[in-house]
Each structure stands twice: as C-alpha cells, then as structure tokens.
C-alpha cells in the first residue's frame, strides 16, 4: 500500500488546527508574526522528516551565528541586515520545533529541556556579544556598555521568572492561556511589544546607524527591565496566593 505524503499546504493547514492557545502575555510580534513564520517552517521541516530536536538545532545554529557576528565583525548596515535575518530565522525555527512536536506527537521532556536551555543561552550571550563588539570596533562611551550588561541580567531573570511562574501555575492546575476561546487580549499584546524578542531581533536592522540603534536598544532594555519589575511583583503575589488554602 502506497502512503501519500501530504502536500505543503495540507501540512500548514493541519498545523494551524493543532496550534496551541496563545499565552496570556504573548507580545504582538511573537503572537501574530513569529508563530505564523514558525508554522511555515514547521511544515517544511515535517516534509523533510526532521525531528523537533533537529529543528531546535537549526534554530540554535542560526541564532548563535548571528550572535557570533556581533562580537567578531565591525558594525555596518549590511552586518545589521545579516544579524537581523539570522535572529529572525532562528526565532521562527524556535517556534517551529514545538509545532513539529505537536504535529508528530513526538514531544518529550528532553525536547522541552533542550529548547529552554538554548533560549536561556541566547538570552545571556546576545547582550554580552553586543557589548564585546561595541568595545572592540566602536568608540561609544564605556558607560553605554552598561546597557547590554543590564540586559544580560534583566533578560535572564525575566526568562527564568516567567518559566518558573508557568511551571508553578501548571503544578497548581492554573492555565496560562487566555480565556475566551484561547484568544489573548490583543491590546495587551500590543502594549508589551517593547519586551518582544522579535522586536529586539528587528532592531539590529538599524545597526548601520549606530546612534539610532543604541537609542532604540536602550529603550528596549529599559522597557524590558521595567516590565520585569512590575511583572515580578504580580507573579510573586499570584504564586503566594497559590499556596494558600481555599476558604
């Protein structure tokens, strides 16, 4: 009996039907753009017979290639385009690996672990690589290097706190997807755009105009740090309430 391989469009449609609900705080680019790009790449990966871990590996390859360029090549317009393209592709593949896992039913704790470790590594290494590149190839004031240093700290804490909060919610039976049919409020998605990793990736398109890039990058880091402080208070109160006995 001959097994017919579904067409690319058929796989895309099937992936759309198997899409998990949006997280309550999902920013606009990650929710409306990156998930769709990931779906297209997941359909390609599925037809190529790639495993979710292989897709994670491709994501890491693209992302860390872009990060390496930050530290080893002098800033220019073309470098910014190359870095942005690699980071955007890496981010889309980061979405694709989970979609392939859901489509094929091959998701596993090991795959989730690998995905999160890659994410944690890129969150810390990206600002450090940027700081190295700025120090090596530009004459920006050394005080400005504190911005990527702050980013390395706030990004790592934000990611860890978000993941831990999600795990503790799950352990207590609380879902982190929005109600109302799984659709997260669009206004919230727009308001948290400055904290969106996808927006950070696109910001490198401005690398050729270094003062403009540094202004935008500083604003992103400031917004992320502020959001972390506000979210940490909210998350702590929420997690503290989970441990209280029901009245």
LINLINQUI-V651512 format. One record per residue. RES is the residue in three letters. PHI is phi as a letter, one per 40 degrees, with the letter a starting at -180 (* if undefined). Layout:
BEGIN
res->(RES;RES)
phi->(PHI;PHI)
END
This chain:
BEGIN
res->(UNK;UNK;UNK;UNK;UNK;UNK;UNK;UNK;UNK;UNK;UNK;UNK;UNK;UNK;UNK;UNK;UNK;UNK;UNK;UNK;UNK;UNK;UNK;UNK;UNK;UNK;UNK;UNK;UNK;UNK;UNK;UNK;UNK;UNK;UNK;UNK;UNK;UNK;UNK;UNK;UNK;UNK;UNK;UNK;UNK;UNK;UNK;UNK;UNK;UNK;UNK;UNK;UNK;UNK;UNK;UNK;UNK;UNK;UNK;UNK;UNK;UNK;UNK;UNK;UNK;UNK;UNK;UNK;UNK;UNK;UNK;UNK;UNK;UNK;UNK;UNK;UNK;UNK;UNK;UNK;UNK;UNK;UNK;UNK;UNK;UNK;UNK;UNK;UNK;UNK;UNK;UNK;UNK;UNK;UNK;UNK;UNK;UNK;UNK;UNK;UNK;UNK;UNK;UNK;UNK;UNK;UNK;UNK;UNK;UNK;UNK;UNK;UNK;UNK;UNK;UNK;UNK;UNK;UNK;UNK;UNK;UNK;UNK;UNK;UNK;UNK;UNK;UNK;UNK;UNK;UNK;UNK;UNK;UNK;UNK;UNK;UNK;UNK;UNK;UNK;UNK;UNK;UNK;UNK;UNK;UNK;UNK;UNK;UNK;UNK;UNK;UNK;UNK;UNK;UNK;UNK;UNK;UNK;UNK;UNK;UNK;UNK;UNK;UNK;UNK;UNK;UNK;UNK;UNK;UNK;UNK;UNK;UNK;UNK;UNK;UNK;UNK;UNK;UNK;UNK;UNK;UNK;UNK;UNK;UNK;UNK;UNK;UNK;UNK;UNK;UNK;UNK;UNK;UNK;UNK;UNK;UNK;UNK;UNK;UNK;UNK;UNK;UNK;UNK;UNK;UNK;UNK;UNK;UNK;UNK;UNK;UNK;UNK;UNK;UNK;UNK;UNK;UNK;UNK;UNK;UNK;UNK;UNK;UNK;UNK;UNK;UNK;UNK;UNK;UNK;UNK;UNK;UNK;UNK;UNK;UNK;UNK;UNK;UNK;UNK;UNK;UNK;UNK;UNK;UNK;UNK;UNK)
phi->(*;c;c;c;c;c;c;d;c;c;c;c;c;c;c;c;c;c;c;c;c;c;c;d;b;c;c;c;c;c;c;c;b;c;c;c;c;c;c;c;c;c;c;c;c;c;c;c;g;c;c;d;c;c;c;d;c;c;c;c;d;c;c;c;c;c;c;c;c;d;c;b;b;c;d;a;c;c;c;c;c;c;c;c;c;c;c;c;c;c;c;c;c;c;c;c;c;c;c;c;c;c;c;c;g;b;c;a;d;c;c;c;c;c;c;c;c;c;c;c;c;c;c;c;c;c;c;c;c;c;c;c;c;c;c;c;b;b;b;c;d;c;c;c;c;c;c;c;c;c;c;c;c;c;c;c;c;c;c;c;c;c;c;c;c;c;c;c;d;c;c;b;g;b;c;b;c;c;c;f;g;g;b;c;d;c;c;c;c;c;c;c;d;d;c;c;d;c;c;c;d;c;c;c;c;c;c;c;b;d;c;c;d;c;c;c;c;c;c;c;c;c;c;c;c;c;c;d;c;c;c;c;c;c;c;c;c;c;c;c;c;c;c;c;c;c;c)
END
